[in-house]
Amino acid sequence: MRLGIYAALASAWTLLATPVAAQSTTEDGIRALLRADYKAAVRILKPLADDFERPDPVAQFFLAVLYEAGEGVQRDEGHACGLFLRSSSREHPFAEQSATLASYFRDQYGEGASLICPANETFRGGPPQTISLGAGRQITFTDTSVVLVSGDQETRTLWKWPPEALILPIQYTPVDVTKPHPTKRHFLQLFQWLPDESTSPSSWALTWGLLEVQGDQWFMPAWVKDVASVNGPAKPEAQDVTKFVRIRVNANGEAEFTIPVGSSPRTEVIPWQAKQ
Amino acid sequence: MAGKAVMRTRLVHTAAFISAVVAGVSSQSRTADGVAALARGDYQQATEILRPIAEDWRSQDTVAQFFLAGLYASGRGVAADPVRACALYARAGSQSERPFGRQAMPLFAAFMSRGQEFNEECQTLANVGVNNGFEPATFQLGPGHSVEWTLAAATLTYDGQTRRQPAVHAEPGARFFPLKYTELATGANRSAARHFVEVFLWAPTATADAWNLRWHLFEIVRDQIIRIDTTPDSLVTVNSQAPPPRDEFDVRDYAVVRVNDDGNAEWAVLKGSHASTERIETDAERREARETSAARDAALKGVDWSKRSDVHRPPALAYVDFEGCGYFQLLGFTADRNEVIVVRANVQDLGLSTEAATFDLSRTSSNISIETHVYDAPQRHFNFCTDVIIRGEGSIEPEVWRAVAGTVSIEMSAPGARSGPRATVTLSNVVLRNSAGATVRMSQPVKLSAIVGAVFG
């Protein structure tokens, strides 16, 4: 029912990739914002706000205002809400305003609030996992979003992992292909263990998702529910899951994946999906 | 009643009126200094910088308004004042396309849970401007009888009951004088106490280069606050960027409410080309007007508007309700509103006065005419005493009967406080004739009486 909202919020935004001068302060960002130099404001405030270890709550507040107004960035109310919420969790001169604005938006999101406007921007309890794809591109995974940066273009998609899943670190697998034309293809493998029953599981199945980044877009060309399984209620121990799926270039020069074991072993060519 | 306490704390603020609009660019960087000070946690400096910018009633600086609102809400750097905080958010939020205007709206909305009275004070303050000089006051009128006056409303306590009603509508930028309460001892032996509250304020013109002194006069009668109309709208106009300093200007040089030699309450405008004095209607006069109007409303409710009658019938000559206008026309209506008698008299040429004068209708005179109009359907509106001509119900022109004989006696009263004189007309042995030559004679005297002198509709 809330999917419409999620889709609407999965919007693209602009981010300046220009490096920030080391001495730029929150006050510099505020002054840039107030003289309507919004791109500079984003450039200064974003790293201060997004610092995982020591996020600056004042920078978060002003960055949220920019996201909400769509100034210097693509308008993204949900992300603004999240920044207001995280900003309000610390004491500072704008904390009360942050809190009121966060609760205003969260009230509108209802049950979707924890996804659209999360209290924490983490991945598996730690910092968001960012993978550099080279050439000004990177992809970041959080518990609630997938963020693709391509040059000054950035796409943020709400992403919901099953709450009972045991999510493994994202695997980046670049492959040089010759078909359909010579290029480097960027694959990201998403492994997660899913219990057969969330409260008292008797077995765990390994789900494999394949995500590919092409240009400033990403796709999910494959999603296989049980590439492997373990019996018993205990969470599967850490192991090398990459052995359950292999990605390589076949004799034709195409990218393909192979699932050697599991319920339906197979080999498939990974289709090229981007619009020409 | 949190709102009351809040309004009182506002008395503290007597910041001087900002006489010039700060130029856009310098204001912008000044505002940035204020916000930067705030970000540093220097609330004192932030308040010093942001207040004059945000509180000028002409200010469009949504940034200064937004952040000063935050200071008033938290009580940091300035005494906490939720009404001011709310009003500043409202002002900023009214310009959602400007920086922080969009964010101000939810913060304004968050105050709405504080209840209607708070909302009224907030929105009035937002409209008038926070730097308006208004000082709330409570006046004790007698035992258990008091009125509390705030910017948005007057709350009257009488006989254990409390009634709140909107107070003065003030223009944006208005600067108030302290409220004035006057108790007058009226009546022949000066024993009847009457209670008046006056609101004086300077209202800026659209271009804010001149200020008009406005006077709002109210009488408090039991549980009613009655607005007394005074003229002119502006007691005086001063051409300047700011109104005269409050302590150098005595509003009593311009207007007063007082007791006249007859013991009546009156208001007086003392200066200027519109200097004038007018007696203030008494409680009894107001009651009579109310009762007349209520009786008319009740009578109209009883009319069968769908009823159709023969337009050529003889007139009924039984009139139950009266209206007057000009100098003068006097109208009498039948209970079913399908017949009206119209008495026109030229007061001046006839030399009418408070002494009854009698005229013979068989001697034609252009100074008196009496007609009865008979309609085929009840009429909500008669096309007399008005320049608004409304086509009545029914489709047939009324049959007109003109007085050709008989006597008419006319008596005028002295004018009332807020109205013209009452005209009382008695028709005896009057013969009316229609265009076909048919006649009808009044078998008994017909008496009409109404206040005249005004034009309505």
Contacts between the chains, C-beta under 8 A, distances in Angstrom:
chain1	res1	chain2	res2	distance
A	26	B	39	6.5
A	27	B	36	5.1
A	27	B	39	6.0
A	27	B	40	7.4
A	30	B	32	7.2
A	30	B	35	5.9
A	30	B	36	6.0
A	30	B	39	5.8
A	31	B	32	5.2
A	31	B	36	6.5
A	33	B	99	7.6
A	34	B	28	6.8
A	34	B	31	6.6
A	34	B	32	4.2
A	34	B	35	6.3
A	34	B	63	6.2
A	34	B	99	7.1
A	35	B	28	6.8
A	35	B	29	7.4
A	35	B	32	6.8
A	36	B	99	7.6
A	58	B	39	5.4
A	65	B	99	7.9
A	65	B	100	6.8
A	65	B	103	5.9
A	68	B	102	6.4
A	68	B	103	6.7
A	69	B	99	7.5
A	69	B	102	5.7
A	69	B	103	8.0
A	92	B	41	7.9
A	93	B	38	5.1
A	93	B	39	6.2
A	93	B	41	5.8
A	93	B	43	7.4
A	93	B	70	7.6
A	93	B	76	7.5
A	94	B	38	7.8
A	94	B	39	7.7
A	94	B	70	7.0
A	96	B	70	6.9
A	96	B	73	6.6
A	96	B	74	5.8
A	97	B	70	5.3
A	97	B	103	7.4
A	97	B	107	6.2
A	100	B	106	6.4
A	100	B	107	5.3
A	100	B	110	5.0
A	101	B	103	6.0
A	101	B	106	5.7
A	101	B	107	7.0
A	104	B	106	3.7
A	104	B	109	7.2
A	104	B	110	7.2
A	105	B	106	7.9
